[in-house]
Every structure is written in structure tokens, then in C-alpha cells.
Amino acid sequence: MSPRKQTSSRTGKSPKHSFSVRRARPADREAILEMSKHIWGGHDYMPLVWDRWLAEKKGALLTVTVDGRPVGTSKVSLLAPGEVWLEGLRLHPDHHGLGLSKRIHRATFREAAKLNPRTVRYSTWIGNEASRRIAEKNDFWQIARTGWMWGKIGKLSPVSGRRAAADELDTVVRFVRRSSCYEATNGVAGVGWTFPELTRRRIRHLLSLGRVVVLPRRGAFRAVAMFDIGKIDDDVCLGFIDGPDEDVTVLAKDILRIAADTGRDEASAMLPMGRIADLVHAAGFDEWRPIRAVVYELGARGFSGEDEPFEDVLSRTLRLNESDILDLVTELLVDRAPVGLARENVRDFITRNLIPDTDRQLVGTVEGFFLALRTDTLRSILRGTIEHLHTRHGLAGDALTATDRVVRVRHRGKRLASVRARATSLHLTLGPGFGPCFPPDLKVGASETRFDAGTLDRASGCYESLTLVLTEKSHIKGATRAIDIIMKSAAARR
């Protein structure tokens, strides 16, 4: 043990180091390439790209240093205007666990922000847990699962399809946008481990280079394949293909023939898992079974964010459709199981393992409050109110908290409702925080309606908050109507 380590062991303190993340320099080359020998079993592609990445004008190549010595990298690339791609994240194995990853990520995102990004993406091997945790912690969401395959060139023969012409751009774009391959990858296409968008601009570029092949040779085409040349190892890579099964097989073989015509002895494919990858694999891309990759994108598709997290929106939607989803998954498993299974047993398995049993959670959350109520009438009012919040608006699970005296319901990070117990009544308070939505002449079934004067909006004359005093089973209808009013207001404010 070295003297430094002995001292650290006695004092319980780790030696202090100087960390930094900066733009890469030519002098970093030797240390970075030496580091790459310890990554992916010595098969890291960094030696193939370092010089080119260092010379690129757009984007940034970063180096992380410890005590001035390069120990890691990160690359920010611009694939097209607004389309930022992250790659080349490396850290020497000896320096894991020191917090350097966070420093690299912060510096990488700062550089990405300078490029005025419309989108930021990266890809990783499906088994790279560290890389996938980066996505989950930084609001990246998975948009595609693909398989990377290689095919050896066989006997040379004529290509069955034809190269699409530049004036067929509109037809090719329409085909691509309507295809299952495009849908499965959310509109990106693999070129090795890089996934540029299949924009109209990019398709035009591939057409101009003769990299779009279609079938049949004459007339309206029914199948399309597109390939590009990888920037790392200069391979022909099939990144999009679709059409009838038989045509997909023919075009996949064409790509191998095209690679042979360029003097290469193999070609690669990066395609969505499932039907497409299976067909291409069977067509000759079978040197390896598909190495699965996942593509991540910053932010959730079709989601504006605002004040309700994406996870909450999806969770509420799941709860609203829980019964339908449960039925669909049950039917799927019963249909595909290798032996006959009882449906109710399968449903039970799903609610234990796959889908939260919200009804069970709901009852468990309010059980103490429910049992503390003095009459069956109040219990019925509580049950009707809480079940409406769940079945009509998907509010359950973490949205509900309860003691033996009060139930609270939160929505979009704010208190939506609270139910308090009195000796002979329940007090349901709704709002504020979701907009003025309760008119002063509102009539709902309740023993008493109390408007919160402090929440009056003078412009509309409506209140943001009210309290209903509930004493009869018939008041359930009034409570649910008031809940629907505030939820409608919340939706309108998104």
C-alpha cells in the first residue's frame, strides 16, 4: 500500500483532487486513446474518430481531467440545424464513483444549449445500466429500440430493386411517414449507433446519393429501403426498410449486393426490433444476433410540460383506463401462453406484478379515515367522492394521502381537494389554484355551500375555492359535479 493510501485509511478521508471539464486539445490525444484501451474490451471506436471530432467546427469535444490529466471525454454533435446528438461519453474505469459523471453531464448540456437545439438525443446498448440511468435522471425518454446486425457478402448477383429518382421525393416521403418502421423508431434511422431524423431534407440527400432502393423496378413502388455510410467504420448501414415481408427480404439482400459493389465484404443494419429486424436477419444479416440499442430523446414526445409532470399525466391515464388495459393484457397472455390458463388467475397475476391494483391501493389509503367515520351515510359519501376522483379523473396512488381525520388530494403539485370529518358531516374543500370556476349562484346538492371570499376573481365574478358540507347520500352527486367543474378548469388552464 502506498504512503498516500495508508494516510487516507487512517484518517478516513479521501485524497483531494482537482477536476475540470474543458474543450479537448490535441495534446489530450495520447491519454484519451490509452484510456480507450480499457473500454469495451479494447474495441472502443475512439481511435477511429478522435482526430475528426477534434477538427469539427460545429459542436464540441470535451475532455474531463483529474489533476490536469485527461481521463474522460464527451462529444456534442450537430446532425442538422436544431438536431443535437450526444456521443463519445467515456470515463476511465479508475475514476468511476468520484462524481465526474455529473460534471461531464452538466458541461455537455451547456454545450448542447449553445447550439439552439430543437431536440437532443443519444443512443446506448440496452445493457449499459450507467448510460440508461443518465437518461432517467436527466429527463430523457426512450423513443426507439433497435437491433444492430451484420451480414457477410455472399455470391454477387444483380440488384432486384432500383434506385429511386430525385423527382420521386414526395412519393418516398409519403411512404416513409406511413410506414411501421418509421412509427417504431419515432422517425429516426440508424447509421451505426447514430440516429438522425428522417426529415424531408435528409431523404432528399439520400436520394441524391442513390441510397434509396425501391421495389418493383417499374410502376408504383410498394417497398423502400434506405442506407447510409457510417462515419466511424465506413460501413454500408441499412437504417430504414419496409413493405410486404417478401419485398423486405429482397431489398435486404440488395443492400448486401450494393455493399459488395463498393468493394466491402459486409454490411450492417440498425432497425427496429420485431418484424423488420426478424426479416432482415433471416435475409442474410445473421453474422450476429441483433445487438439491441435504445435511443433516448430529451423530453417526452407530444408533451408540453407545464405544471403537471409527464409521469403524472401517464399515470392518471393508466388509472382511467386500468380496467381496459387489464382486459387487453389478460387476453394477450391467455392467448399466447403455451398451456391453458384461467383468466381470473391471469388477471390476479397482472395486478400483482404488472399493473398497480389501484382499487386495493385506494381502499388501503383511506381505510383509517373510513373506519373513523361514525355513520354508514358518511362512509357512503366518502366512498362515492373518492371513487369519482379515481374512476373519472384518475387521481389515486401518490395523489392521495390520508389520516384518520382528513383525506388530501393533490393534482399538478397543488392541493386539489381535502375531505375533513365532522361528527355528522364531511367537509369537501376544492381549490384554490386551478382558476376561478365556481360562480356565486352555483347550486349543487349539499347541506351548505361556502365560497372562499379570498379567492374571488373580480373580473369573472367566480371563486377559485369552495367548501361543501355533505350530510346525505344524495349529496354525492353534488360533490362529484363540483369536482368535475374544478377538473375542467384545470384542464382548460394547461
Secondary structure, 3 states (H helix, E strand, C coil): CCHHHHHHHHHCCCCCCCEEEEECCHHHHHHHHHHHCCCHHHCCCHHHHHHHHHHCCCCEEEEEEECCEEEEEEEEEEEECCEEEEEEEEECHHHCCCCHHHHHHHHHHHHHHCCCCCEEEEEEECCCHHHHHHHHHCCEEEEEEEEEEEEECCCCCCCCCEECCHHHHHHHHHHHHCCHHHHHCCCECCECCECCECCHHHHHHHHHCCCEEEECCCCCCCEEEEEEECCCCCCEEEEEEECCHHHHHHHHHHHHHHHHHCCCCEEEEEEECCHHHHHHHHCCCCCCCCEEEEEEEECCCCCCCCCCCHHHHHHHHHHHCHHHHHHHHHHHHHHHCCCCCCHHHHHHHHHHHCCCCHHHHHHHHHHHHHHHCCCHHHHHHHHHHHHHHHHHHCCCHHHEEECCCEEEEEECCEEEEEEEECCCCEEEEECCCCCCCECCCCCCCCCEEEECHHHEECCCCEECCEEEEECCCCHHHHHHHHHHHHHHHHHHCC
